[in-house]
Amino acid sequence: MSNDKLIIRPKKVRGDDGYRTFSIRVKDTTVDRISNLANQTGHSRNELICRFLEYALDNCAVTETTDEP
């Protein structure tokens, strides 16, 4: 009989990889555009959306005026 033990490590807590999952509502036309871009580039929709969000956050500005249409 062998003394080899089965090693079981603690499972990572969900979200422990630095990512979180959440849902959003997006227009069908926007999903289609992202899907087309994903097909053209070989990147996943998720990867593209993350890149778009990072770009938008890095390049947005908040103003004091409320110029809503």
Phi, psi and omega in degrees: 000132184274149177265013178295129181258147173280118181268124177240118181265152178301141178284140176295142176290140180305134182088359182288351181271007179091003180241152175230149179254133173208162183251152176222159175263130182226141178300147178304320182294325178292317177299317179299318180295318179293318179298318178298317179295321178297318179295322181289325189259342183083003176271152177286158176301319181301315180298316179297315181298318178299317179295319178298316180296316178299316179299314181297318180294323179286341187238022178253161178221146178257131178246165181274343182274155177245082181265059180274139180292000000 
